[in-house]
Amino acid sequence: MPKQKYPRSFRNLPPAQLAVFGQIAVSLDSGHNPRTIDALVRKGLVVSVLEPLRDTPPGQPVTYLYRYSVPLPIHMEWCQWCAGHPVAETV
């Protein structure tokens, strides 16, 4: 089977970074290796946002958590590529 050609933004990503990027692109942004996420942030493929936790009890200090997302132009490029390369269904 020929190797799939990824969009220019993703061509030189190691498999681990490509896998984590795919997870973040579908909002599964927790539990990943911090070094992998940092590499994606440095490359501009992922952005980090500091968000407050919602369930902070009254009178307690607010706890913040880093969340990660894909910038819209990068996400659109990824989605266009994915639309042309459907994943085989698993049985």
C-alpha positions as CSV (number, residue, x, y, z in Angstrom):
1,M,0.0,0.0,0.0
2,P,1.5,3.4,-0.9
3,K,2.3,5.8,1.9
4,Q,-0.3,8.5,2.3
5,K,1.0,12.0,1.6
6,Y,0.0,14.4,4.5
7,P,-0.6,18.1,4.0
8,R,2.5,20.2,4.1
9,S,2.0,21.3,7.8
10,F,2.1,17.6,8.9
11,R,4.6,15.9,6.6
12,N,7.6,15.9,8.9
13,L,5.8,15.0,12.2
14,P,7.0,12.0,14.0
15,P,4.2,9.3,14.4
16,A,3.7,10.2,18.1
17,Q,3.2,13.9,17.4
18,L,0.8,13.1,14.5
19,A,-1.2,10.8,16.7
20,V,-1.5,13.4,19.5
21,F,-2.3,16.1,17.0
22,G,-5.2,13.9,15.7
23,Q,-6.5,13.4,19.3
24,I,-6.3,17.2,20.1
25,A,-8.1,18.0,16.8
26,V,-11.1,16.0,18.0
27,S,-11.0,17.6,21.5
28,L,-9.2,14.8,23.3
29,D,-6.5,17.0,24.8
30,S,-5.6,15.4,28.1
31,G,-3.3,12.6,29.1
32,H,-0.7,13.2,26.4
33,N,3.1,13.4,26.9
34,P,3.9,17.1,27.8
35,R,7.0,17.1,25.5
36,T,4.9,15.9,22.6
37,I,2.4,18.7,23.2
38,D,5.1,21.3,23.6
39,A,6.6,20.3,20.3
40,L,3.2,20.8,18.6
41,V,2.8,24.2,20.3
42,R,6.3,25.3,19.1
43,K,5.4,24.2,15.5
44,G,2.2,26.3,15.7
45,L,0.0,23.3,15.1
46,V,-1.6,23.5,18.6
47,V,-2.3,26.4,20.9
48,S,-2.6,26.3,24.7
49,V,-5.2,28.2,26.7
50,L,-5.4,28.5,30.5
51,E,-9.0,27.8,31.6
52,P,-10.5,27.9,35.1
53,L,-12.0,24.7,36.4
54,R,-15.7,25.1,36.6
55,D,-16.5,23.3,39.9
56,T,-14.4,25.5,42.2
57,P,-16.2,25.6,45.6
58,P,-17.2,29.1,46.8
59,G,-14.5,30.8,48.8
60,Q,-11.8,28.6,47.4
61,P,-9.1,29.8,45.1
62,V,-9.8,29.1,41.4
63,T,-7.7,26.3,39.9
64,Y,-6.6,26.7,36.3
65,L,-5.9,24.0,33.7
66,Y,-4.1,24.2,30.4
67,R,-6.3,23.0,27.5
68,Y,-5.1,22.6,24.0
69,S,-6.8,23.2,20.6
70,V,-6.0,23.4,16.9
71,P,-6.1,26.9,15.3
72,L,-8.9,27.1,12.8
73,P,-6.7,27.4,9.6
74,I,-4.7,24.3,10.6
75,H,-7.9,22.4,11.6
76,M,-9.5,23.2,8.2
77,E,-6.4,21.9,6.4
78,W,-6.5,18.7,8.5
79,C,-10.2,18.2,7.9
80,Q,-9.9,18.7,4.2
81,W,-7.1,16.1,4.1
82,C,-9.1,13.6,6.2
83,A,-12.2,14.0,4.0
84,G,-10.1,12.7,1.1
85,H,-8.6,9.9,3.0
86,P,-11.4,7.9,4.8
87,V,-10.3,5.5,7.5
88,A,-11.2,1.9,6.9
89,E,-13.9,0.6,9.2
90,T,-12.8,-1.9,11.8
91,V,-14.7,-5.1,12.5
